Amino acid sequence: MPKSNRIRRLKHIEAFSAVVSTGSFSAAARQLGVSQPAISQLIKVLEDSIGAPLFIRRNGAVFPTNRAESLREDAVSLLAHLDRFQAQLSYGHTGLLSTIRLSASMSIANEILPQMVSKITAHHPEAMFYVSSVPLPDMVQALVQGHIDFAFHTRRFDHPGLHSEIIGAAPQVAVLPASHPLAARDTLAVADFDGQRIVTSTRNDPAYRYFARLWQEHGISVKTVLQSPFAGFSIQMVNAMSAVTFSNALVAKHICDRNSDLVYRTVDGVEYQTPFYMACADWQATSDTRELLMNSFPEYSTQ
């Protein structure tokens, strides 16, 4: 009976992925906690089984061949799925996922996730990430179907099969051109916006409804010149529209910090705070990955 060339042991795939990601057999051995000869033997068996070299050895370094590059993503995906399988078997006591699949609203993905991923990577350089941004209903569906691990939004995740929690909140602030007359003041009051041009969120946004009531209660008349569900886009448009917009301070601060022609101001009388929700499958609710993400979420500071 001919000998099968099927790869029967996943440690060969794990060794391959480690060598590709670290660039050397010795670094891969340290990452996996085994000897360098053991890694070399695993790679040799893998190469023999597929009948093609996977790495070019040169001056003590190894470089993946085109064949290895074509297999890289499949290996990472396979190991990530095994992580999740093991985590679900160990429900209630799970380690850090090797590949963390995240989805977030556009403003969170652009302005907040980079800080979180950077903070995690500083302490866990071996971690890998996949990030996407889709509408909230698609996020919920992706979580339920297991296509992503964690999702972030400023609106609640309503699904009985998901664990959802508030992980932070930030006040609403006014964002305006640095050249705007109101920008000369350190803080503003609700009455200051009477007659102002406003860029708003869309009508189904809780913040939109809050400000509509606020203007009505104070007898304030504003002129809406643009509506958008995207906080980053709204902020970027205030200069072109000679207008003011309101946004959560976490997003506003980061955009204004890198745009000298924009400023943000707190407004006395504006009490609305934007909540930030994180959702995951129930089995991830007590995982190390969830705790790490919770601890990496930035807190709002005026500094």
Backbone torsions as a table, in degrees:
resi	resn	phi	psi	omega
1	MET	NA	125.7	-176.6
2	PRO	-63.3	144.5	-180.0
3	LYS	-70.9	131.1	179.5
4	SER	-74.3	141.7	176.7
5	ASN	-100.2	15.2	179.6
6	ARG	-67.1	136.7	176.8
7	ILE	-78.9	110.8	-172.2
8	ARG	-95.5	-15.5	-174.1
9	ARG	-122.1	126.5	-174.2
10	LEU	-69.0	-15.7	179.5
11	LYS	-64.5	-24.4	175.7
12	HIS	-66.6	-42.0	178.5
13	ILE	-66.8	-39.0	179.5
14	GLU	-63.8	-41.7	178.1
15	ALA	-64.9	-43.8	178.0
16	PHE	-58.0	-48.9	-178.5
17	SER	-62.0	-39.4	-179.5
18	ALA	-66.5	-40.6	179.3
19	VAL	-66.7	-42.0	178.8
20	VAL	-61.4	-44.4	-174.9
21	SER	-75.5	-31.7	-177.1
22	THR	-95.0	-25.2	178.7
23	GLY	85.5	7.3	177.1
24	SER	-158.2	156.4	178.9
25	PHE	-71.5	-38.8	-178.0
26	SER	-66.8	-41.9	178.8
27	ALA	-66.2	-37.7	177.2
28	ALA	-64.2	-39.3	178.6
29	ALA	-63.0	-42.4	178.8
30	ARG	-64.5	-40.2	-178.8
31	GLN	-64.0	-37.6	-176.9
32	LEU	-94.3	-5.8	178.3
33	GLY	72.1	34.6	177.7
34	VAL	-129.2	179.0	-179.9
35	SER	-82.9	159.5	178.1
36	GLN	-65.0	-42.0	176.9
37	PRO	-58.6	-33.1	178.8
38	ALA	-65.1	-41.6	177.3
39	ILE	-63.9	-44.7	-179.8
40	SER	-58.6	-41.6	-179.3
41	GLN	-68.0	-39.5	178.7
42	LEU	-63.5	-42.0	179.6
43	ILE	-67.5	-38.5	179.0
44	LYS	-62.1	-44.6	178.8
45	VAL	-62.1	-40.4	179.8
46	LEU	-64.3	-44.8	179.8
47	GLU	-64.8	-40.7	179.0
48	ASP	-63.6	-36.7	-175.6
49	SER	-70.0	-31.4	-179.5
50	ILE	-99.2	-7.4	176.0
51	GLY	70.8	29.7	-179.8
52	ALA	-154.6	144.8	177.0
53	PRO	-70.4	144.8	178.7
54	LEU	-107.3	-21.1	-177.9
55	PHE	-138.6	145.8	173.1
56	ILE	-101.5	123.2	179.3
57	ARG	-91.9	127.3	-179.2
58	ARG	-151.6	119.0	175.7
59	ASN	51.6	43.9	176.9
60	GLY	82.4	-5.8	179.0
61	ALA	-110.2	159.5	177.4
62	VAL	-123.8	142.1	-178.8
63	PHE	-126.9	131.0	-179.6
64	PRO	-67.1	139.5	174.5
65	THR	-77.2	173.2	177.0
66	ASN	-59.3	-35.0	178.4
67	ARG	-64.3	-42.9	179.0
68	ALA	-64.0	-41.3	179.8
69	GLU	-62.0	-36.7	-179.5
70	SER	-70.5	-22.5	-179.7
71	LEU	-94.7	-13.0	-173.1
72	ARG	-54.8	-52.6	-174.4
73	GLU	-65.1	-38.7	178.9
74	ASP	-63.9	-38.2	-180.0
75	ALA	-66.0	-44.5	179.0
76	VAL	-61.5	-44.3	-179.2
77	SER	-64.0	-42.4	-179.9
78	LEU	-61.8	-46.9	-178.8
79	LEU	-66.7	-35.1	177.1
80	ALA	-63.9	-41.8	178.4
81	HIS	-65.9	-35.7	177.1
82	LEU	-66.1	-38.4	175.2
83	ASP	-56.0	-47.2	-177.5
84	ARG	-67.7	-37.2	177.3
85	PHE	-62.5	-46.4	178.8
86	GLN	-64.1	-40.4	179.9
87	ALA	-62.3	-40.0	179.7
88	GLN	-70.5	-33.3	175.0
89	LEU	-65.5	-32.4	-178.7
90	SER	-100.1	36.8	-176.4
91	TYR	-43.7	127.2	178.2
92	GLY	94.4	-12.7	177.2
93	HIS	-148.6	83.2	-174.5
94	THR	-119.4	144.6	177.8
95	GLY	-82.6	-177.7	-179.9
96	LEU	-71.4	129.2	176.9
97	LEU	-64.8	140.7	179.9
98	SER	-72.8	-33.4	174.1
99	THR	-123.5	120.7	-176.2
100	ILE	-106.8	116.8	-177.1
101	ARG	-97.2	117.5	-174.4
102	LEU	-119.6	148.6	170.6
103	SER	-136.0	146.4	-176.2
104	ALA	-155.0	158.2	171.5
105	SER	-58.9	159.0	-172.5
106	MET	-59.1	-43.7	-177.5
107	SER	-66.6	-38.6	177.4
108	ILE	-67.6	-42.4	179.6
109	ALA	-61.8	-38.8	-176.6
110	ASN	-80.4	-37.5	-169.1
111	GLU	-110.4	-23.3	-174.3
112	ILE	-112.6	-43.4	-179.7
113	LEU	-58.4	-37.7	178.0
114	PRO	-57.3	-38.4	177.4
115	GLN	-65.6	-43.7	-178.1
116	MET	-64.9	-46.7	-179.2
117	VAL	-64.6	-39.2	178.7
118	SER	-63.1	-41.9	-179.2
119	LYS	-65.4	-42.8	179.2
120	ILE	-66.4	-43.6	-177.7
121	THR	-63.2	-32.3	179.4
122	ALA	-60.4	-32.3	-178.8
123	HIS	-103.0	-19.3	-179.2
124	HIS	-134.7	71.3	-174.9
125	PRO	-62.9	-17.2	-179.4
126	GLU	-81.4	-12.9	-177.3
127	ALA	-68.7	144.6	175.9
128	MET	-119.9	155.0	-174.9
129	PHE	-133.6	148.4	169.1
130	TYR	-127.3	125.7	-175.4
131	VAL	-125.6	134.9	176.5
132	SER	-138.4	166.5	176.1
133	SER	-138.6	118.2	-179.3
134	VAL	-138.3	165.4	176.8
135	PRO	-59.2	155.3	-175.6
136	LEU	-53.7	-46.5	179.6
137	PRO	-59.7	-36.2	178.6
138	ASP	-70.4	-33.9	175.8
139	MET	-61.2	-47.5	179.6
140	VAL	-58.9	-45.7	-179.7
141	GLN	-62.9	-41.4	-179.9
142	ALA	-65.1	-37.4	176.7
143	LEU	-65.6	-47.0	-178.2
144	VAL	-61.7	-39.2	-178.0
145	GLN	-84.4	-4.8	177.7
146	GLY	81.2	16.5	-179.7
147	HIS	-79.8	-23.0	174.6
148	ILE	-132.0	163.2	-176.6
149	ASP	-99.2	-42.1	-177.5
150	PHE	-140.5	148.4	179.4
151	ALA	-135.5	149.5	-177.1
152	PHE	-129.8	135.9	179.6
153	HIS	-157.9	164.3	175.4
154	THR	-92.5	4.6	175.6
155	ARG	-121.7	153.9	-175.5
156	ARG	-66.4	144.1	173.7
157	PHE	-92.6	107.2	-177.6
158	ASP	-99.7	97.9	175.2
159	HIS	-159.8	129.9	-175.6
160	PRO	-65.3	-19.4	-178.3
161	GLY	-92.3	5.6	-176.9
162	LEU	-116.8	148.7	169.9
163	HIS	-93.4	120.6	-177.8
164	SER	-129.4	139.5	-178.0
165	GLU	-152.2	155.6	174.0
166	ILE	-84.1	126.9	-178.5
167	ILE	-112.5	0.2	178.0
168	GLY	177.3	170.5	177.2
169	ALA	-153.5	152.1	179.7
170	ALA	-142.3	140.9	179.9
171	PRO	-69.4	156.6	173.1
172	GLN	-80.6	133.3	177.8
173	VAL	-125.9	159.5	176.3
174	ALA	-88.0	132.6	175.9
175	VAL	-114.7	130.7	-174.9
176	LEU	-150.0	163.6	177.7
177	PRO	-62.1	144.3	178.0
178	ALA	-61.2	-23.2	179.8
179	SER	-86.5	-4.4	-177.5
180	HIS	-68.6	141.1	179.8
181	PRO	-54.3	-35.6	-178.9
182	LEU	-71.6	-18.5	-178.1
183	ALA	-68.4	-16.4	-179.9
184	ALA	-72.4	-13.7	-178.5
185	ARG	-98.7	145.0	179.6
186	ASP	-73.1	-39.3	176.3
187	THR	-132.8	156.6	-177.5
188	LEU	-123.7	165.4	175.6
189	ALA	-118.9	161.0	-178.5
190	VAL	-56.4	-40.0	-177.1
191	ALA	-62.3	-22.4	-178.7
192	ASP	-65.6	-16.1	-174.3
193	PHE	-95.8	2.7	177.3
194	ASP	-62.1	124.8	180.0
195	GLY	83.1	0.7	-177.0
196	GLN	-80.4	152.3	172.2
197	ARG	-81.3	132.0	-172.4
198	ILE	-126.7	135.9	167.3
199	VAL	-98.8	122.2	-174.0
200	THR	-116.3	165.5	168.4
201	SER	-77.6	179.2	-178.0
202	THR	-84.6	166.1	-169.3
203	ARG	-63.8	-25.0	-179.8
204	ASN	-86.2	3.3	178.1
205	ASP	-84.8	131.3	178.6
206	PRO	-56.5	-34.1	179.4
207	ALA	-66.2	-36.3	177.7
208	TYR	-60.6	-46.7	-178.6
209	ARG	-65.6	-36.6	178.4
210	TYR	-61.9	-48.3	-177.0
211	PHE	-70.5	-32.2	176.4
212	ALA	-61.0	-42.8	177.4
213	ARG	-67.7	-39.5	-178.4
214	LEU	-61.5	-46.6	179.9
215	TRP	-61.8	-41.3	-178.6
216	GLN	-65.9	-44.0	-178.9
217	GLU	-62.8	-32.0	-177.8
218	HIS	-99.4	3.6	-179.8
219	GLY	65.3	35.0	-177.4
220	ILE	-95.0	134.5	175.7
221	SER	-109.8	120.9	178.3
222	VAL	-121.5	159.3	178.0
223	LYS	-111.9	111.3	178.5
224	THR	-77.0	121.1	-178.2
225	VAL	-109.0	-12.7	179.5
226	LEU	-163.3	141.7	173.3
227	GLN	-123.2	137.1	179.3
228	SER	-154.8	141.5	175.8
229	PRO	-80.7	-5.6	-174.5
230	PHE	-102.5	112.0	-175.8
231	ALA	-60.8	-43.7	-179.2
232	GLY	-62.2	-42.3	178.4
233	PHE	-63.5	-44.6	180.0
234	SER	-59.1	-42.7	179.9
235	ILE	-64.6	-42.1	-178.6
236	GLN	-65.9	-20.7	-175.3
237	MET	-91.8	-6.6	-174.3
238	VAL	-64.7	-34.1	177.9
239	ASN	-66.2	-49.5	-177.6
240	ALA	-63.6	-32.5	-177.0
241	MET	-94.3	0.2	-175.3
242	SER	48.1	52.0	-170.3
243	ALA	-135.4	-179.7	176.8
244	VAL	-122.5	145.9	172.7
245	THR	-132.7	163.0	175.9
246	PHE	-115.6	137.6	-178.4
247	SER	-150.6	162.6	176.2
248	ASN	-67.8	145.6	-170.2
249	ALA	-65.9	-28.1	179.7
250	LEU	-63.4	-47.5	179.6
251	VAL	-71.5	-45.0	-177.4
252	ALA	-59.8	-43.6	-177.6
253	LYS	-61.3	-43.9	-176.7
254	HIS	-69.9	-35.7	178.0
255	ILE	-71.4	-43.1	-179.6
256	CYS	-67.6	-33.6	-179.6
257	ASP	-61.4	-28.4	-178.8
258	ARG	-106.5	6.6	176.5
259	ASN	-129.6	101.4	-175.0
260	SER	-67.3	-15.4	-179.9
261	ASP	-90.7	7.4	177.8
262	LEU	-125.0	145.5	175.0
263	VAL	-136.4	159.6	173.6
264	TYR	-127.2	148.0	-176.9
265	ARG	-135.5	141.5	171.3
266	THR	-74.1	153.3	-176.4
267	VAL	-127.3	115.5	175.7
268	ASP	-62.0	130.9	-179.2
269	GLY	99.5	-11.6	174.9
270	VAL	-96.0	110.8	-174.0
271	GLU	-107.4	-6.4	-176.3
272	TYR	-67.4	133.6	174.8
273	GLN	-117.9	136.3	178.1
274	THR	-81.9	121.1	176.4
275	PRO	-82.9	149.4	175.0
276	PHE	-116.7	122.4	-177.9
277	TYR	-105.6	144.4	169.9
278	MET	-123.1	137.2	-179.6
279	ALA	-130.1	151.4	177.9
280	CYS	-158.2	172.4	174.3
281	ALA	-66.7	153.9	-177.2
282	ASP	-56.2	-37.1	-176.8
283	TRP	-69.3	-15.3	177.4
284	GLN	-90.5	-4.5	-170.7
285	ALA	-62.6	-25.8	179.0
286	THR	-116.3	20.4	-174.5
287	SER	-80.8	159.9	175.0
288	ASP	-63.9	-34.5	-179.1
289	THR	-65.1	-43.7	177.9
290	ARG	-60.9	-45.0	-179.5
291	GLU	-62.0	-39.7	179.5
292	LEU	-64.4	-43.5	178.4
293	LEU	-64.6	-41.3	177.7
294	MET	-58.1	-46.3	-176.3
295	ASN	-72.5	-19.6	-178.4
296	SER	-91.4	-9.4	-179.0
297	PHE	-68.8	129.4	-174.6
298	PRO	-72.3	147.5	172.0
299	GLU	-96.7	145.3	179.2
300	TYR	-71.7	133.4	175.9
301	SER	-139.1	143.2	178.3
302	THR	-78.4	-8.6	-178.1
303	GLN	-78.1	NA	NA
